Amino acid sequence: MLPNIGYERAIRTSLHIDHLRTPRGRGRPDGKLHEVTPIELLTQVLGNLRDRNHLPTEFVEDVVVGCVAPLGEQGSNIARVAVLNAGYDEAVPGKQLNRFCASRLEAVNTAAAQIT
């Protein structure tokens, strides 16, 4: 649940509400996740964050995602596509960053630097 500070005040306050991580698996044709696309994984994460925290998505200012290999369907802006697929407010932007093995760290650092 969001802290009881009122959404009017939350607009001017930065909050780290929750975090989730996608499942991991071996990249094999017979692996447990071989039929699940990266966009589906991210859509599930964003949807679960919204649902677990009763988050009104119109208050989300940005979604920043690290993507190691932006190829195929994740070659577009995977963050923005997943935001829309997860049912977030259509005004919520999404940003995809690629720093190879440091993509997650770059996404966290970029999001933290955006906080004013």
Residue pairs with C-beta under 8 A, 6 or more apart in sequence:
1 53
1 54
2 10
2 15
2 17
2 53
2 54
2 55
3 10
3 15
5 13
7 56
7 59
10 59
11 59
14 115
17 49
17 53
17 55
18 49
18 52
18 53
19 49
20 45
20 48
20 49
21 45
22 41
22 42
22 44
22 45
23 33
23 41
25 31
25 32
25 33
25 34
28 34
33 41
37 73
37 74
38 67
38 73
38 74
38 78
39 73
39 74
39 78
39 81
39 82
39 85
42 65
42 78
42 79
42 82
43 82
43 85
43 86
45 82
46 63
46 82
46 83
46 86
46 88
47 86
47 87
49 55
50 57
50 86
50 87
50 88
57 87
57 88
57 89
57 92
58 89
58 91
58 92
60 88
60 89
60 92
61 92
61 93
62 92
62 93
62 94
62 95
62 111
62 114
63 79
63 80
63 82
63 83
63 88
63 92
63 93
63 94
63 95
64 79
64 94
64 95
64 97
64 107
64 108
64 110
64 111
64 114
65 78
65 79
65 82
65 94
65 95
65 96
65 97
65 107
66 96
66 97
66 98
66 99
66 102
66 103
66 104
66 105
66 106
66 107
66 108
67 74
67 78
67 79
67 96
67 97
67 98
67 103
68 98
68 100
68 101
68 103
69 98
70 78
70 96
70 98
74 96
77 94
77 95
77 96
78 94
78 96
79 94
79 95
79 96
80 93
80 94
80 95
80 96
81 94
82 94
83 92
83 93
83 94
84 90
95 110
97 103
97 106
97 107
97 110
99 105
99 106
